[in-house]
Amino acid sequence: MIESVHVPLGDRAYDILIGSGILDRAGYRIAPLLNRPRVAIVTEETVAGLHLEGLRASLTAEGIDSVVHILPPGEATKSWPYLTQTVEWLLEQRIERGDVVVALGGGVIGDLVGFAAAILRRGVRFVQVPTTLLAQVDSSVGGKTGINSPSGKNLIGAFHQPSLVLADVDVLETLTERDFLAGYGEVVKYGLLGDESFFEWLEEHGPALKAGDTGARIAAVTWSCQMKSDIVTRDETEQGDRALLNLGHTFGHALEAATGYSDRLLHGEGVAIGCALAVELSAQLGLCAQEDPSRVRAHLRKMGMRVDLSDIPGELPSAEELMQLMGQDKKVVDGVPRFILTRGIGRAFVTSDVPRQKVLGLLDSELGRAG
C-alpha cells in the first residue's frame, strides 16, 4: 500500500510517497526527474550501512549511475565544515544545475543536503529519502533546509523545496526505540496543533504504531504529512500559519542548546518536552482546560517518552539562562519570543503576548522538580 500526499506549490509542486517497499523501487520513482542517468547521494555512516546498498541497487536497476558521499552521524554534522565539505564534493563530481542530489538519512542529512542543493549553482534539485520517523513526518517536507550555529539551531539556511519525498516505513524497523520515539514527538505535535481527532487516534493506536504495525505507521505518517502540506501551502516561508509547526520548539530548541546538541537530548525529545511545557503554560494562562497538560503527559508517558525536564540527564542551566537561549529562536520578533500555545488540544495559535515572569515561573518550577 502506497499513499501519496501532494504539495501544490505551482512549478515547485511535488509528491510525498508513503508506504512499504518504497526504497526498493526508489530508482523507478527518481528516473523521471533526471536529465541524465546519474545522481549524487549524500548520506551518513550509520544509514549507509543499513540502506545505501538497497538504494543504489534500485538506481542501477533503472540504468542510473550514482556517486556517494558519506558523512559522520549526529547533530554536529549540521555545521559549516560539513556543509562546505559536501558542496565542494558535489562540485568535484561536476553536479550540474539540471542534476539531482539524493539525501538519504534523517533530519540532519536532509537539512544539510537540502541547504547544499539550495546554494550549489544557485539551486539544484534534490530528493528526500528520509530514514527516521522524525524526518518522514516533518523535516523532509516543506523545504526548510539549514545548519546550526553556536548561537542556536537552524539559524543558517534557505527555503528550498525537494522534487520528491520517498518515505518507506519499512526502514523505521532499523531505528532504536529511542530514535523512533523521538520522531513520535513530532507526530504528537500535529495532533496538538491542529487536529484533536488525530490526537485521539494516536491515544488509541500509538502503542500499535510503536510496536511496528505497518498500517498504523503509514496512516500516521500520511496524516502528519498532509497536515504539514496544508500549512506549507498556505504559508511557505513562515510569515504566519507555518509558525504553528514550531509547537514545542521554542522550549525544545532552548533545551537542545542547553545540552550542547548532544546525545543527552534528541531533537524529537526536546519537541515532546516542549509540547508538554507549551500546554502547561497555556493552562497556567487560562487558555485551555486544566486537564489538558496531564492528558498530554499521560499519552507521552504511555508511549515511554521523555516528558519533563527531570527526564533529561545531567545539569540544566537556570530558568533565566534558558530564557536567554529562547531569545535566539528564529521566531523572535523585535527581541520578543513568539510562543505557540493552545486553546485546547488541536487548537494552537501563535502569540508574543506571554508575560516573561510566567515563563520564568514555569521553568523554575520544572527545574525544581528536576533537581
C-alpha positions as CSV (number, residue, x, y, z in Angstrom):
1,M,0.0,0.0,0.0
2,I,1.4,3.4,-1.0
3,E,-0.2,6.7,0.0
4,S,0.5,9.9,-1.8
5,V,0.4,13.5,-0.4
6,H,0.7,16.3,-3.0
7,V,2.3,19.6,-2.0
8,P,0.8,22.1,-4.5
9,L,3.4,24.8,-4.9
10,G,2.9,25.7,-8.6
11,D,6.0,24.9,-10.6
12,R,7.7,23.6,-7.4
13,A,5.0,21.2,-6.6
14,Y,6.0,17.7,-5.5
15,D,4.6,14.4,-4.1
16,I,5.4,12.6,-0.9
17,L,5.1,8.9,-1.3
18,I,4.5,6.9,1.9
19,G,4.3,3.1,2.2
20,S,6.1,-0.2,2.4
21,G,8.8,-1.3,0.0
22,I,9.3,2.2,-1.5
23,L,13.1,2.1,-1.1
24,D,13.3,-1.0,-3.4
25,R,11.7,1.0,-6.2
26,A,13.4,4.3,-5.5
27,G,15.2,4.3,-8.8
28,Y,11.9,3.8,-10.7
29,R,10.5,6.9,-8.9
30,I,13.6,9.1,-9.3
31,A,14.2,8.2,-13.0
32,P,11.6,10.5,-14.5
33,L,13.2,13.5,-12.8
34,L,16.6,13.0,-14.4
35,N,18.1,14.8,-17.4
36,R,20.9,12.3,-17.5
37,P,21.2,8.8,-15.8
38,R,23.3,9.9,-12.8
39,V,22.7,11.1,-9.3
40,A,24.8,12.1,-6.3
41,I,23.8,10.5,-3.0
42,V,24.8,12.1,0.3
43,T,24.2,10.0,3.5
44,E,25.8,9.3,6.8
45,E,27.7,6.3,8.2
46,T,25.0,4.5,10.1
47,V,22.4,4.9,7.4
48,A,24.9,3.9,4.7
49,G,25.5,0.6,6.4
50,L,21.7,-0.1,6.5
51,H,20.2,1.3,3.4
52,L,22.7,2.6,0.9
53,E,23.1,-0.7,-0.9
54,G,19.4,-1.1,-1.4
55,L,19.1,2.4,-2.8
56,R,22.0,2.0,-5.2
57,A,20.6,-1.3,-6.4
58,S,17.3,0.3,-7.2
59,L,19.1,3.0,-9.2
60,T,21.3,0.5,-11.0
61,A,18.2,-1.5,-12.0
62,E,16.9,1.6,-13.8
63,G,20.3,2.2,-15.5
64,I,21.2,5.1,-13.2
65,D,24.8,5.6,-12.0
66,S,25.4,7.0,-8.6
67,V,28.3,8.6,-6.6
68,V,28.2,8.7,-2.8
69,H,29.4,11.0,-0.1
70,I,29.2,9.6,3.5
71,L,29.2,12.0,6.4
72,P,29.5,11.3,10.2
73,P,26.2,10.7,12.0
74,G,24.9,13.1,14.6
75,E,23.6,16.7,15.1
76,A,27.2,18.1,15.0
77,T,27.3,17.3,11.3
78,K,24.8,20.1,10.7
79,S,27.5,22.7,10.6
80,W,29.6,24.9,8.4
81,P,32.6,22.5,8.0
82,Y,30.4,19.6,6.7
83,L,28.3,21.9,4.6
84,T,31.4,23.2,2.9
85,Q,32.8,19.7,2.5
86,T,29.5,18.5,0.9
87,V,29.3,21.4,-1.5
88,E,32.9,21.0,-2.6
89,W,32.4,17.3,-3.1
90,L,29.3,18.0,-5.3
91,L,31.4,20.4,-7.4
92,E,34.2,17.9,-7.7
93,Q,31.6,15.4,-9.0
94,R,30.6,18.0,-11.6
95,I,27.0,18.1,-10.5
96,E,25.1,20.4,-12.8
97,R,22.1,22.6,-12.3
98,G,20.0,20.0,-14.1
99,D,21.1,17.1,-12.0
100,V,19.5,15.6,-8.8
101,V,21.1,15.2,-5.4
102,V,19.6,12.5,-3.1
103,A,19.5,13.0,0.6
104,L,19.5,9.6,2.3
105,G,19.1,9.8,6.1
106,G,17.4,11.5,8.9
107,G,16.7,15.2,9.6
108,V,20.4,16.1,9.9
109,I,21.2,14.8,6.4
110,G,18.0,16.1,4.9
111,D,18.6,19.6,6.3
112,L,22.2,19.8,5.4
113,V,21.9,18.3,1.9
114,G,18.9,20.4,1.1
115,F,20.8,23.5,2.0
116,A,23.8,22.4,-0.1
117,A,21.4,21.8,-3.0
118,A,19.9,25.3,-2.5
119,I,23.3,27.1,-2.7
120,L,25.0,24.9,-5.3
121,R,25.0,26.7,-8.6
122,R,22.2,28.8,-7.1
123,G,20.0,25.8,-6.8
124,V,19.9,22.2,-7.9
125,R,17.0,19.8,-7.4
126,F,17.1,17.2,-4.6
127,V,15.1,14.2,-3.5
128,Q,14.5,13.4,0.2
129,V,14.7,9.7,1.2
130,P,14.0,10.1,4.9
131,T,15.1,7.2,7.1
132,T,13.7,8.3,10.5
133,L,10.2,8.8,11.7
134,L,11.1,12.4,12.6
135,A,12.3,13.1,9.0
136,Q,9.4,11.3,7.4
137,V,6.7,13.3,9.2
138,D,8.5,16.6,9.5
139,S,11.9,17.7,8.3
140,S,11.8,16.1,4.8
141,V,8.6,18.0,3.9
142,G,8.2,21.7,3.4
143,G,11.6,22.9,2.1
144,K,13.2,24.1,5.2
145,T,16.9,23.5,4.9
146,G,19.9,24.6,7.0
147,I,22.6,24.1,9.6
148,N,23.1,25.0,13.2
149,S,25.2,27.8,14.7
150,P,26.8,28.0,18.1
151,S,24.2,30.8,18.6
152,G,21.3,28.5,18.0
153,K,19.6,25.8,16.0
154,N,18.8,26.1,12.3
155,L,19.7,29.8,12.2
156,I,21.5,29.5,8.8
157,G,19.6,28.1,5.9
158,A,17.2,28.6,3.0
159,F,13.8,27.6,1.8
160,H,14.4,25.0,-1.0
161,Q,11.6,22.5,-1.8
162,P,12.5,18.9,-2.7
163,S,11.4,17.5,-6.1
164,L,10.2,14.3,-4.4
165,V,10.0,12.7,-1.0
166,L,10.1,8.9,-0.6
167,A,9.1,7.7,2.9
168,D,9.4,4.0,3.3
169,V,8.0,2.9,6.7
170,D,9.9,-0.4,6.5
171,V,13.2,1.5,7.2
172,L,11.8,2.5,10.6
173,E,12.3,-1.1,11.7
174,T,16.1,-0.3,11.9
175,L,15.7,2.5,14.4
176,T,16.4,2.2,18.0
177,E,13.3,2.6,20.2
178,R,14.7,5.9,21.5
179,D,15.1,7.3,17.9
180,F,11.7,6.1,16.9
181,L,10.1,7.7,19.9
182,A,12.0,11.0,19.3
183,G,10.3,11.1,15.9
184,Y,6.9,10.3,17.6
185,G,7.3,13.6,19.4
186,E,6.8,15.4,16.1
187,V,3.8,13.1,15.3
188,V,2.1,14.1,18.6
189,K,2.8,17.8,17.7
190,Y,0.4,17.5,14.7
191,G,-2.4,16.3,16.8
192,L,-1.9,19.0,19.4
193,L,-1.5,21.9,16.9
194,G,-4.5,21.4,14.6
195,D,-6.4,18.1,14.8
196,E,-7.8,16.8,18.0
197,S,-9.2,13.7,16.2
198,F,-5.6,12.8,15.2
199,F,-4.5,13.1,18.8
200,E,-7.4,10.9,19.8
201,W,-6.4,8.4,17.1
202,L,-2.8,8.4,18.5
203,E,-4.1,7.8,22.0
204,E,-5.8,4.7,20.7
205,H,-3.3,3.5,18.0
206,G,0.1,4.9,19.3
207,P,1.1,1.6,21.1
208,A,0.4,-0.4,17.8
209,L,2.4,2.2,15.9
210,K,5.3,1.8,18.3
211,A,5.1,-2.0,18.1
212,G,5.6,-2.0,14.4
213,D,2.1,-2.1,12.9
214,T,2.8,-1.1,9.2
215,G,-0.8,0.1,8.5
216,A,-0.7,2.4,11.6
217,R,2.7,3.8,10.7
218,I,1.6,4.6,7.1
219,A,-1.5,6.2,8.4
220,A,0.3,8.3,11.0
221,V,3.0,9.5,8.5
222,T,0.4,10.3,5.9
223,W,-1.8,12.2,8.3
224,S,1.2,14.2,9.5
225,C,2.5,14.9,6.0
226,Q,-1.0,16.0,4.8
227,M,-1.3,18.5,7.8
228,K,2.2,19.9,7.1
229,S,1.5,20.1,3.3
230,D,-1.7,22.1,4.0
231,I,0.1,24.5,6.3
232,V,3.2,24.9,4.0
233,T,0.9,25.6,1.0
234,R,-0.8,28.4,2.9
235,D,2.5,29.9,4.2
236,E,5.6,28.5,2.6
237,T,8.1,30.9,4.1
238,E,6.7,31.1,7.7
239,Q,5.1,34.5,7.7
240,G,2.1,33.3,9.6
241,D,0.4,29.9,9.9
242,R,3.6,27.9,9.3
243,A,4.9,29.0,12.7
244,L,2.3,26.7,14.2
245,L,4.6,23.8,13.1
246,N,7.0,25.0,15.8
247,L,4.7,24.0,18.6
248,G,7.1,22.7,21.4
249,H,10.1,24.1,19.5
250,T,10.7,27.3,21.4
251,F,11.3,25.4,24.6
252,G,12.8,22.4,22.8
253,H,15.4,24.3,20.9
254,A,16.5,26.1,24.1
255,L,16.8,22.7,25.8
256,E,18.8,21.4,22.9
257,A,21.2,24.3,23.0
258,A,21.5,23.9,26.8
259,T,22.5,20.3,26.3
260,G,25.0,21.1,23.6
261,Y,23.1,19.5,20.7
262,S,24.3,16.2,22.1
263,D,23.0,12.7,22.7
264,R,21.7,13.9,26.1
265,L,18.6,15.2,24.3
266,L,17.5,14.3,20.8
267,H,15.5,16.9,18.8
268,G,12.2,15.0,19.0
269,E,12.7,14.5,22.7
270,G,13.1,18.3,23.1
271,V,9.9,18.8,21.0
272,A,7.9,16.4,23.2
273,I,9.1,18.0,26.4
274,G,8.5,21.4,24.7
275,C,4.9,20.4,23.8
276,A,4.2,19.4,27.3
277,L,5.6,22.7,28.6
278,A,3.6,24.7,26.0
279,V,0.3,23.0,27.0
280,E,1.2,23.5,30.7
281,L,1.9,27.2,30.1
282,S,-1.4,27.5,28.2
283,A,-3.2,26.0,31.1
284,Q,-1.5,28.4,33.6
285,L,-2.5,31.3,31.4
286,G,-6.1,30.1,31.5
287,L,-6.2,29.4,27.8
288,C,-7.0,25.7,27.8
289,A,-8.6,23.2,30.2
290,Q,-6.6,22.4,33.3
291,E,-6.7,18.7,32.5
292,D,-5.1,19.1,29.1
293,P,-1.5,19.1,30.3
294,S,-2.0,15.9,32.3
295,R,-3.7,14.3,29.3
296,V,-0.7,15.1,27.0
297,R,1.8,13.9,29.6
298,A,-0.2,10.7,30.2
299,H,0.0,9.8,26.5
300,L,3.7,10.6,26.2
301,R,4.4,8.5,29.3
302,K,2.3,5.7,28.0
303,M,4.5,5.7,24.9
304,G,7.6,5.6,27.1
305,M,8.8,9.0,26.1
306,R,10.7,11.8,27.9
307,V,8.1,14.3,29.2
308,D,9.7,16.5,31.9
309,L,12.9,18.4,32.5
310,S,13.7,15.8,35.1
311,D,13.9,13.2,32.2
312,I,17.0,15.0,30.8
313,P,20.2,13.6,32.3
314,G,22.8,15.9,33.7
315,E,22.7,19.5,34.9
316,L,20.5,22.1,33.2
317,P,21.0,25.9,33.3
318,S,18.9,28.2,35.3
319,A,15.4,29.4,34.1
320,E,17.0,32.8,33.3
321,E,19.6,31.2,31.1
322,L,17.0,29.1,29.3
323,M,15.1,32.3,28.6
324,Q,18.2,33.8,27.1
325,L,18.5,30.8,24.8
326,M,14.9,31.2,23.8
327,G,15.9,34.7,22.7
328,Q,17.9,33.3,19.9
329,D,14.9,31.4,18.5
330,K,14.2,32.1,14.8
331,K,10.6,33.2,15.7
332,V,11.9,36.1,17.8
333,V,10.4,39.4,16.6
334,D,11.8,42.7,17.9
335,G,13.6,40.7,20.6
336,V,10.4,39.2,21.9
337,P,10.0,35.4,21.7
338,R,6.9,34.1,20.0
339,F,5.2,31.1,21.6
340,I,2.9,28.6,20.1
341,L,0.2,28.0,22.7
342,T,-3.1,26.2,22.7
343,R,-6.7,27.0,23.5
344,G,-7.3,23.2,23.7
345,I,-5.9,20.1,22.1
346,G,-5.9,20.7,18.3
347,R,-6.3,24.5,18.7
348,A,-2.8,26.0,18.6
349,F,-2.0,29.7,17.9
350,V,1.0,32.0,17.8
351,T,1.4,34.8,20.3
352,S,4.1,37.2,21.6
353,D,1.8,38.2,24.5
354,V,3.2,35.9,27.1
355,P,4.3,37.5,30.4
356,R,8.0,36.8,30.9
357,Q,7.5,36.1,34.6
358,K,5.0,33.4,33.8
359,V,7.6,31.6,31.6
360,L,10.3,32.0,34.2
361,G,8.0,30.7,36.9
362,L,7.1,27.6,34.9
363,L,10.7,26.9,34.1
364,D,11.7,27.5,37.7
365,S,9.0,25.1,38.9
366,E,10.0,22.4,36.4
367,L,13.7,22.8,37.2
368,G,12.9,22.5,40.9
369,R,11.2,19.2,40.2
370,A,14.2,18.1,38.1
371,G,16.6,19.0,40.9
